[in-house]
């Protein structure tokens, strides 16, 4: 089984967040926030080496940026399994070896191993952050349990 097949398999399995997400300042990035959570399987047992990672970066000139990722650890390495990156439609958001993408896009896999990157098209300005989270949840099969919620840093605020 190759890396992309392994990523697809990890995405197909239903997972649950294991703890309340706390959005803390991201080191070396002023104003950016990061949250992580260990993931649980259908029996609510920890899935070794698999976790959720979210990042919020307020950009005053270009617009806010969010990313929601399913990550895997292998020894000391952290590899992306699946990621949804939400950028304003006019901003270059991905510079690959052969392609440049603007706006929101998804990654399956990790560039150090093997990856597929695809742009997301549509009426992007009409999509709220909560709908982006729902899209991530559908693709990565990451669910809330009865108490813990997959949130964004502006949840419960005037902007949430």
MARBABA-657733 format. One record per residue (C-alpha): residue in one letter; residue number from 1; x, y, z; chain. Coordinates in steps of 0.1 Angstrom, whole numbers. Example, Ala and Ser with C-alpha at 12.3 -4.5 7.8 and 13.67 -1.06 7.14 Angstrom:
2
+---------+-----+-------+-------+-------+--------+
| residuo | num |    c1 |    c2 |    c3 | cadena |
+---------+-----+-------+-------+-------+--------+
|       A |   1 |   123 |   -45 |    78 |      A |
|       S |   2 |   137 |   -11 |    71 |      A |
+---------+-----+-------+-------+-------+--------+
// end
This chain:
160
+---------+-----+-------+-------+-------+--------+
| residuo | num |    c1 |    c2 |    c3 | cadena |
+---------+-----+-------+-------+-------+--------+
|       X |   1 |     0 |     0 |     0 |      A |
|       X |   2 |    14 |    34 |   -10 |      A |
|       X |   3 |    13 |    66 |    11 |      A |
|       X |   4 |   -18 |    80 |    -7 |      A |
|       X |   5 |   -37 |    48 |    -2 |      A |
|       X |   6 |   -28 |    49 |    35 |      A |
|       X |   7 |   -40 |    85 |    36 |      A |
|       X |   8 |   -73 |    76 |    20 |      A |
|       X |   9 |   -77 |    47 |    44 |      A |
|       X |  10 |   -71 |    70 |    74 |      A |
|       X |  11 |   -97 |    95 |    60 |      A |
|       X |  12 |  -123 |    68 |    56 |      A |
|       X |  13 |  -123 |    57 |    92 |      A |
|       X |  14 |  -146 |    76 |   116 |      A |
|       X |  15 |  -127 |    96 |   142 |      A |
|       X |  16 |  -136 |   117 |   172 |      A |
|       X |  17 |  -119 |   147 |   188 |      A |
|       X |  18 |  -106 |   136 |   222 |      A |
|       X |  19 |  -104 |   170 |   240 |      A |
|       X |  20 |  -118 |   205 |   239 |      A |
|       X |  21 |   -99 |   225 |   214 |      A |
|       X |  22 |   -79 |   253 |   229 |      A |
|       X |  23 |   -66 |   279 |   204 |      A |
|       X |  24 |   -32 |   291 |   217 |      A |
|       X |  25 |    -8 |   315 |   201 |      A |
|       X |  26 |    14 |   298 |   175 |      A |
|       X |  27 |    51 |   303 |   182 |      A |
|       X |  28 |    69 |   327 |   159 |      A |
|       X |  29 |    37 |   338 |   142 |      A |
|       X |  30 |    23 |   370 |   158 |      A |
|       X |  31 |   -15 |   368 |   160 |      A |
|       X |  32 |   -17 |   332 |   147 |      A |
|       X |  33 |   -35 |   306 |   167 |      A |
|       X |  34 |   -31 |   268 |   167 |      A |
|       X |  35 |   -52 |   240 |   182 |      A |
|       X |  36 |   -46 |   202 |   183 |      A |
|       X |  37 |   -64 |   172 |   195 |      A |
|       X |  38 |   -56 |   135 |   197 |      A |
|       X |  39 |   -82 |   115 |   178 |      A |
|       X |  40 |  -103 |    86 |   190 |      A |
|       X |  41 |  -116 |    56 |   171 |      A |
|       X |  42 |  -153 |    43 |   172 |      A |
|       X |  43 |  -146 |    27 |   206 |      A |
|       X |  44 |  -133 |    61 |   219 |      A |
|       X |  45 |   -98 |    46 |   222 |      A |
|       X |  46 |   -68 |    68 |   212 |      A |
|       X |  47 |   -56 |    63 |   176 |      A |
|       X |  48 |   -18 |    61 |   179 |      A |
|       X |  49 |     0 |    87 |   158 |      A |
|       X |  50 |   -32 |   104 |   144 |      A |
|       X |  51 |   -43 |   139 |   154 |      A |
|       X |  52 |   -62 |   170 |   143 |      A |
|       X |  53 |   -44 |   203 |   138 |      A |
|       X |  54 |   -61 |   237 |   131 |      A |
|       X |  55 |   -44 |   270 |   124 |      A |
|       X |  56 |   -59 |   305 |   122 |      A |
|       X |  57 |   -38 |   334 |   108 |      A |
|       X |  58 |   -54 |   368 |   107 |      A |
|       X |  59 |   -41 |   387 |    76 |      A |
|       X |  60 |   -50 |   424 |    76 |      A |
|       X |  61 |   -41 |   430 |    40 |      A |
|       X |  62 |   -52 |   398 |    23 |      A |
|       X |  63 |   -79 |   382 |    45 |      A |
|       X |  64 |   -79 |   356 |    73 |      A |
|       X |  65 |   -65 |   321 |    66 |      A |
|       X |  66 |   -76 |   289 |    82 |      A |
|       X |  67 |   -63 |   254 |    79 |      A |
|       X |  68 |   -78 |   222 |    92 |      A |
|       X |  69 |   -57 |   190 |    90 |      A |
|       X |  70 |   -56 |   153 |    98 |      A |
|       X |  71 |   -20 |   146 |   107 |      A |
|       X |  72 |     1 |   115 |   113 |      A |
|       X |  73 |    33 |   110 |   133 |      A |
|       X |  74 |    59 |    85 |   122 |      A |
|       X |  75 |    88 |    84 |   147 |      A |
|       X |  76 |    97 |   121 |   150 |      A |
|       X |  77 |    81 |   132 |   117 |      A |
|       X |  78 |    47 |   147 |   113 |      A |
|       X |  79 |    31 |   141 |    80 |      A |
|       X |  80 |    -1 |   156 |    65 |      A |
|       X |  81 |   -28 |   130 |    57 |      A |
|       X |  82 |   -55 |   155 |    46 |      A |
|       X |  83 |   -57 |   192 |    49 |      A |
|       X |  84 |   -82 |   219 |    39 |      A |
|       X |  85 |   -66 |   253 |    36 |      A |
|       X |  86 |   -90 |   283 |    33 |      A |
|       X |  87 |   -75 |   314 |    17 |      A |
|       X |  88 |   -93 |   344 |     1 |      A |
|       X |  89 |  -100 |   336 |   -36 |      A |
|       X |  90 |   -75 |   362 |   -49 |      A |
|       X |  91 |   -45 |   351 |   -28 |      A |
|       X |  92 |   -19 |   326 |   -40 |      A |
|       X |  93 |   -22 |   298 |   -15 |      A |
|       X |  94 |    -1 |   270 |   -28 |      A |
|       X |  95 |    31 |   270 |   -48 |      A |
|       X |  96 |    38 |   235 |   -61 |      A |
|       X |  97 |    66 |   224 |   -84 |      A |
|       X |  98 |    43 |   226 |  -114 |      A |
|       X |  99 |    12 |   245 |  -103 |      A |
|       X | 100 |     2 |   276 |   -83 |      A |
|       X | 101 |   -32 |   277 |   -67 |      A |
|       X | 102 |   -53 |   307 |   -55 |      A |
|       X | 103 |   -78 |   305 |   -28 |      A |
|       X | 104 |   -90 |   274 |    -9 |      A |
|       X | 105 |   -76 |   240 |   -17 |      A |
|       X | 106 |   -72 |   205 |    -3 |      A |
|       X | 107 |   -42 |   183 |     1 |      A |
|       X | 108 |   -42 |   145 |     3 |      A |
|       X | 109 |    -9 |   133 |    15 |      A |
|       X | 110 |    24 |   151 |    22 |      A |
|       X | 111 |    48 |   166 |    -3 |      A |
|       X | 112 |    77 |   148 |    14 |      A |
|       X | 113 |    61 |   114 |     6 |      A |
|       X | 114 |    34 |   118 |   -21 |      A |
|       X | 115 |     5 |   142 |   -24 |      A |
|       X | 116 |   -24 |   154 |   -45 |      A |
|       X | 117 |   -34 |   191 |   -43 |      A |
|       X | 118 |   -67 |   203 |   -57 |      A |
|       X | 119 |   -83 |   238 |   -59 |      A |
|       X | 120 |  -118 |   244 |   -45 |      A |
|       X | 121 |  -141 |   263 |   -68 |      A |
|       X | 122 |  -175 |   279 |   -63 |      A |
|       X | 123 |  -190 |   310 |   -46 |      A |
|       X | 124 |  -163 |   311 |   -19 |      A |
|       X | 125 |  -172 |   344 |    -4 |      A |
|       X | 126 |  -206 |   330 |     7 |      A |
|       X | 127 |  -191 |   302 |    27 |      A |
|       X | 128 |  -187 |   307 |    65 |      A |
|       X | 129 |  -159 |   292 |    86 |      A |
|       X | 130 |  -184 |   268 |   101 |      A |
|       X | 131 |  -192 |   254 |    67 |      A |
|       X | 132 |  -155 |   250 |    59 |      A |
|       X | 133 |  -152 |   230 |    91 |      A |
|       X | 134 |  -181 |   209 |    80 |      A |
|       X | 135 |  -165 |   203 |    47 |      A |
|       X | 136 |  -132 |   192 |    64 |      A |
|       X | 137 |  -152 |   169 |    87 |      A |
|       X | 138 |  -170 |   152 |    58 |      A |
|       X | 139 |  -137 |   145 |    39 |      A |
|       X | 140 |  -116 |   135 |    70 |      A |
|       X | 141 |  -144 |   118 |    89 |      A |
|       X | 142 |  -136 |   137 |   121 |      A |
|       X | 143 |  -166 |   140 |   143 |      A |
|       X | 144 |  -175 |   157 |   176 |      A |
|       X | 145 |  -187 |   136 |   205 |      A |
|       X | 146 |  -215 |   147 |   227 |      A |
|       X | 147 |  -195 |   173 |   246 |      A |
|       X | 148 |  -164 |   181 |   226 |      A |
|       X | 149 |  -167 |   202 |   195 |      A |
|       X | 150 |  -145 |   208 |   164 |      A |
|       X | 151 |  -144 |   246 |   165 |      A |
|       X | 152 |  -126 |   276 |   151 |      A |
|       X | 153 |  -109 |   304 |   171 |      A |
|       X | 154 |  -138 |   328 |   167 |      A |
|       X | 155 |  -165 |   304 |   179 |      A |
|       X | 156 |  -187 |   319 |   205 |      A |
|       X | 157 |  -177 |   354 |   196 |      A |
|       X | 158 |  -194 |   382 |   177 |      A |
|       X | 159 |  -178 |   367 |   146 |      A |
|       X | 160 |  -184 |   330 |   153 |      A |
+---------+-----+-------+-------+-------+--------+
// end
